[in-house]
Amino acid sequence: MQHPLSLYNTLTRQKAPFEPLNAPFVGVYLCGPTVYNEAHVGNARGPVVFDVLTRYLRFLGYTVRYVRNITDVGHLEGDADEGEDKIGKIARARKVEPMEVAEGYTNLYQSHVEALGCLPPDITPRASGHIIEQIQMIEEIIRNGFAYEVNGSVYFDVPAYNAAGRGYGKLSNRVVEELLAGSRDNLAGQEEKRSPLDFALWKRADERHIMRWPSPWSDGFPGWHLECSAMSRKYLGDEFDIHGGGLDLMFPHHECEIAQSQACNHPTNEARVWMHNNMITVNGQKMSKSVGNFITISQLFEGTNTTLAQAYSPMTARFFLLQAHYRSTVDITDEGLQAARKGYRKLMNGLRLLDKLNEASLSSEVIKARTVQPMTEGQAPDTTKGDAELRKLVADCFAGLNDDLNTAKAIASLFNLLRKLNGFFANLTTLATVSAAALQEATEAYRTLVTDILGLVDEPRAKAEDLLRLTLEFYQEAKVTKAYDKVDQIRAALKEQGIVVKDTKAGIDWAYSED
């Protein structure tokens, strides 16, 4: 399969043509959330980015298996190897079962990413459902000399792994000696470890820990880093194509994943391509509860956070996230979200034009305009130049996606294409400068890019079309009877709802307000 898609690989720090291990099959794994509380807006970026990636890979003809996990055990406070399980702590405070906490927040998270237009993954594995696989992996690592047991807990031996030439730190571009030097002052709670860089594969559960499973070493629970290595291996194999996650997971989580996989006698880096989406800030500051700018996805949709002046719809949020390249920081502001809403509405208005343009292109008026062009007898109208320009606008959109999934470039090119289509609609006779076939290609590409690849769809409004049709009938009647005060009232009322009335030669129509 030949195509120009290139992706940036964090592991190599280079952009290279994407070449699947076993085309046409592609395996994609995305680190999902730890479901101990409601997801914040930063948790939305990864699912949206990798939703577009999987959509585009499928558009290119690949058969994709997309796996996004749920962490429901093993993630301790402070992302460390000591302390209480995040989910267990909430369960203890609420006096409920830990899985009740996990289930509630999992359902909420999945409803949010669905609202954001993300297609469901092919597999959504949970850490608690793969304890057997994690224990088996620990046993392999111990047999290979890269882990040790102390008092019922098992730790990965980073110095031994590094001494074997495996290169701990290669993903995050860190040096073991420098990591050691920086960790000697923070040894609290690490007495069991041979090295402060070692990390837990299995922890013996103390009296505080509600969630626990039997193992060859103790009743306990798996370390946080282990689950993704075990689950990706089960569903995608020892080596697969793409592993994704937020930039904050690169170290230590993803670094440890590679080490665990290689320690099981697999000379691979777990995934061929490691992709990391960048972080989200709020009004130029890192999002933090202590700063007071922590925004959950629900608060974004409902407008219940004082950091923002109003609510923003899921599609506005999706468009906002896709306006930036995934490796760039995104700064959440009211101004940025309002601009995104305007841009999203422009693209939706463009979708409403497509069928009208194709129909107009075959109208007798446009056909006649084509035939009056200077040409020799029996020769078809020359639309070569117009067709080439139109196809170039389409090609530019795909060029952006092929350049490391640069949705920012793709959207900018989409607006260039939309500008051309709007120009045709404003003066239908200009459709004579392009062939009906080229126009059909352009409108189909626009629809495919917007809805099928970028995943932007018209948000449902209860009986909106019927209500609009009825309102526009009243508007038409008021115009005919010259009740201009009624005309103005209807226009103003619709404008408040984000709708503008358009009086055209073809009749009365409506569009989303782009103000």
Disulfide bonds with the S-S distance in Angstrom:
none
